[in-house]
Amino acid sequence: MGTTPSKQTFDDIVSQLRENDITVTSKHEDRRFKYAVMKKNNMLFVVRQYIKTEKFSLRHPDRGIFYFNTIPEALEIVNSLALSQKECKIDATLWDSERADERELRFTFYTYDLQQAAREYELLKTKLTPLGVTLGQLTPKLQAITVLPYNEVDAVKTIIIEDFGIKWQDYSKKSQRAIMTPSHSA
């Protein structure tokens, strides 16, 4: 059958990826894995080696974990992830706020490009202002938060979903019934 190729080390893999226009931002290890945080264009990912089995994998925060054995396989994974990377995706999530008659609406910007997130934030802010919705500052977690009166939630939800095409999730737990019915003391 022939000779088997010598096993590549983690450092070999990282240096060969570096030669293919991929930069290494940091390297570290713990008891389970050796890690290299890498960047291609604006896409961050982690190349890692499981120490116990010496198997290699590439972990992308949004797309998951991909296993590979050779550099060509790793490059194919990286290139396919880079090509399929979408524009900045925005999700809206509704949460309870401290006051029972209000809800907190969080817009999360999914991108690694901070400038792109800032542009998308400004566009969304411009669209929401005429509706009377004041968008809070963009946080380090790339979220913009606003507080809405509960009775305006449905109208804003319709606009967000239908007009802006933004995915909406409701994580609020306080029911409208609890707000509408006066509390009776015993």
SVG drawing of the C-alpha trace seen along z (x, -y; Angstrom):
<svg xmlns="http://www.w3.org/2000/svg" viewBox="-60 -61 67 63">
<polyline fill="none" stroke="black" stroke-width="0.4" points="0.0,0.0 2.9,-2.4 4.1,-4.4 1.8,-6.5 2.6,-10.2 4.0,-11.5 1.5,-12.9 1.2,-16.7 1.5,-18.6 -0.7,-21.4 2.0,-24.0 2.4,-22.5 -1.3,-23.0 -1.3,-26.5 1.8,-27.6 0.4,-26.1 -2.9,-27.9 -1.0,-31.1 0.7,-30.6 -2.7,-30.8 -3.7,-34.4 -5.1,-33.4 -3.8,-35.3 -3.3,-34.0 -4.7,-36.3 -3.8,-34.2 -2.8,-30.7 -3.3,-28.9 -4.1,-25.5 -5.9,-23.9 -6.1,-20.4 -8.3,-19.2 -7.4,-21.3 -4.7,-23.3 -6.3,-26.4 -5.4,-29.0 -7.8,-31.8 -7.6,-32.7 -9.0,-35.3 -9.6,-35.3 -10.9,-38.6 -13.5,-39.6 -14.3,-36.0 -13.0,-34.7 -12.7,-31.0 -10.8,-28.6 -8.6,-25.8 -8.1,-23.3 -6.6,-19.9 -8.1,-17.5 -5.0,-16.5 -6.2,-13.0 -6.9,-11.8 -4.9,-14.4 -7.9,-15.0 -8.2,-18.5 -11.3,-20.6 -12.3,-24.0 -14.9,-25.8 -17.0,-28.7 -19.2,-30.5 -22.3,-30.5 -21.8,-27.5 -20.5,-24.8 -17.6,-22.4 -15.9,-20.8 -13.4,-18.0 -10.5,-17.7 -7.4,-15.6 -5.4,-17.5 -4.6,-21.2 -6.5,-21.0 -9.6,-19.9 -9.2,-22.7 -8.7,-25.3 -11.9,-24.0 -13.8,-24.4 -12.5,-28.0 -13.1,-29.1 -16.7,-27.7 -17.4,-29.5 -15.9,-32.7 -18.0,-32.5 -21.2,-31.7 -20.9,-34.4 -24.0,-36.6 -24.5,-40.3 -25.1,-41.5 -28.1,-39.6 -30.3,-41.3 -32.6,-39.6 -35.2,-41.3 -35.9,-39.7 -38.5,-40.9 -37.8,-40.6 -39.5,-41.6 -38.4,-44.9 -38.5,-46.1 -41.9,-47.7 -44.8,-45.4 -46.3,-47.7 -43.1,-47.8 -41.0,-45.4 -37.4,-45.5 -36.7,-45.1 -33.2,-44.0 -31.8,-44.1 -28.7,-41.9 -26.4,-42.5 -24.7,-39.2 -21.4,-40.2 -17.7,-40.3 -17.3,-43.6 -17.9,-46.4 -18.1,-49.1 -20.8,-47.1 -22.7,-46.7 -22.4,-50.4 -23.8,-51.1 -26.7,-48.7 -27.4,-50.2 -27.6,-53.7 -30.0,-52.5 -32.2,-50.7 -32.2,-53.7 -33.2,-55.9 -36.1,-53.6 -37.4,-53.4 -37.2,-57.1 -40.3,-58.1 -42.2,-55.3 -41.4,-56.9 -39.0,-54.1 -35.7,-55.4 -32.9,-52.9 -30.3,-52.8 -26.6,-52.8 -24.9,-49.9 -23.3,-47.8 -20.0,-45.8 -22.2,-42.7 -23.5,-44.3 -27.0,-44.9 -29.2,-47.9 -31.9,-48.1 -35.1,-50.1 -38.0,-50.0 -41.5,-49.9 -44.9,-50.3 -46.6,-46.9 -49.6,-48.2 -47.3,-49.1 -45.5,-45.8 -47.8,-44.2 -47.7,-47.2 -43.9,-47.4 -43.6,-43.6 -45.7,-43.8 -43.4,-46.5 -40.2,-44.8 -41.3,-41.4 -43.2,-42.6 -41.6,-45.9 -38.0,-45.2 -37.8,-41.4 -36.2,-41.0 -36.6,-37.7 -38.6,-38.2 -38.5,-36.1 -40.6,-36.8 -38.9,-35.8 -41.2,-37.8 -42.9,-35.9 -45.3,-38.5 -48.7,-38.1 -50.8,-40.9 -53.7,-39.7 -51.6,-40.5 -51.1,-44.1 -54.7,-44.7 -56.4,-43.4 -56.1,-45.5 -54.6,-43.7 -57.1,-43.0 -55.9,-43.1 -57.2,-40.5"/>
</svg>
